[in-house]
Amino acid sequence: MPCAAWAAGHLLFGVSGTALFGVVVMAALPTAQNVYLFSSQFRMPTAAARDVIFLSSLLSLPVIGLIALLLT
């Protein structure tokens, strides 16, 4: 997703600098929190959702670091 956000921001919309960095970092953030909210709202088991949130959050940290390294 960060690669697609970079391509769309840079190539299609001509965004650069700090704005492009923001677009790409936002695309790299985990989105699994919605899964947990849905599972708790509908009283479904939340253990798998919790684990997915933890792993995706943990894995997003090095990706955001790499983005910072490449775009600065």
KELOKE-318142 format. One record per residue (C-alpha): residue number from 1; chain; x, y, z; residue in one letter. Coordinates in pm, 1 decimal. Layout:
<fivexs>
> pos_unit_u_v_w_code
> NUM_A_X_Y_Z_A
...
</fivexs>
This chain:
<fivexs>
> pos_unit_u_v_w_code
> 1_A_0.0_0.0_0.0_M
> 2_A_277.9_252.1_70.3_P
> 3_A_418.5_191.3_-279.5_C
> 4_A_77.5_251.8_-434.7_A
> 5_A_35.4_568.9_-226.4_A
> 6_A_377.4_694.3_-336.7_W
> 7_A_300.6_623.5_-701.8_A
> 8_A_-40.0_789.2_-685.5_A
> 9_A_84.6_1087.5_-487.3_G
> 10_A_401.6_1147.2_-683.1_H
> 11_A_312.6_1040.1_-1035.1_L
> 12_A_-59.5_1118.4_-1056.7_L
> 13_A_-98.1_1420.0_-829.7_F
> 14_A_253.3_1568.5_-832.1_G
> 15_A_285.5_1575.1_-452.8_V
> 16_A_637.1_1605.5_-313.4_S
> 17_A_827.5_1677.9_5.7_G
> 18_A_658.4_1662.3_342.5_T
> 19_A_311.6_1615.7_192.7_A
> 20_A_426.1_1305.5_2.4_L
> 21_A_591.8_1172.1_316.3_F
> 22_A_263.2_1214.1_505.0_G
> 23_A_65.7_1035.6_234.7_V
> 24_A_302.4_738.8_227.0_V
> 25_A_327.7_707.7_606.3_V
> 26_A_-50.5_719.2_643.7_M
> 27_A_-74.6_436.9_389.5_A
> 28_A_175.8_232.6_593.7_A
> 29_A_-21.8_250.6_918.4_L
> 30_A_-206.2_-64.4_1026.0_P
> 31_A_-582.5_-70.3_975.1_T
> 32_A_-669.8_-380.8_1176.2_A
> 33_A_-831.2_-179.7_1456.9_Q
> 34_A_-1158.2_-189.7_1261.7_N
> 35_A_-1152.5_-570.1_1277.9_V
> 36_A_-1132.9_-559.2_1656.4_Y
> 37_A_-1416.0_-306.1_1681.6_L
> 38_A_-1640.6_-518.4_1461.6_F
> 39_A_-1561.5_-836.7_1651.6_S
> 40_A_-1629.6_-675.9_1988.7_S
> 41_A_-1944.0_-500.7_1862.2_Q
> 42_A_-2096.6_-825.6_1736.0_F
> 43_A_-1967.4_-1031.6_2031.0_R
> 44_A_-1735.6_-1248.2_1823.5_M
> 45_A_-1403.9_-1391.9_1950.9_P
> 46_A_-1150.9_-1108.5_1970.2_T
> 47_A_-828.6_-1305.7_2027.0_A
> 48_A_-743.2_-1340.5_1656.8_A
> 49_A_-827.1_-975.8_1590.7_A
> 50_A_-609.6_-870.8_1884.2_R
> 51_A_-316.5_-1074.2_1752.0_D
> 52_A_-353.6_-932.8_1401.1_V
> 53_A_-358.1_-577.6_1539.4_I
> 54_A_-45.7_-644.9_1743.7_F
> 55_A_147.9_-801.8_1455.9_L
> 56_A_47.5_-541.5_1197.1_S
> 57_A_135.6_-259.5_1436.7_S
> 58_A_469.6_-420.9_1516.1_L
> 59_A_550.8_-477.2_1148.0_L
> 60_A_451.7_-123.5_1049.1_S
> 61_A_732.0_29.4_1258.6_L
> 62_A_1025.3_-85.0_1041.4_P
> 63_A_827.4_-3.0_726.5_V
> 64_A_768.8_354.4_845.9_I
> 65_A_1138.2_379.1_934.4_G
> 66_A_1231.8_264.6_585.3_L
> 67_A_992.6_518.5_435.1_I
> 68_A_1153.3_793.5_640.9_A
> 69_A_1495.5_681.5_525.1_L
> 70_A_1398.0_669.6_157.8_L
> 71_A_1197.8_992.2_141.7_L
> 72_A_1432.7_1220.8_334.6_T
</fivexs>
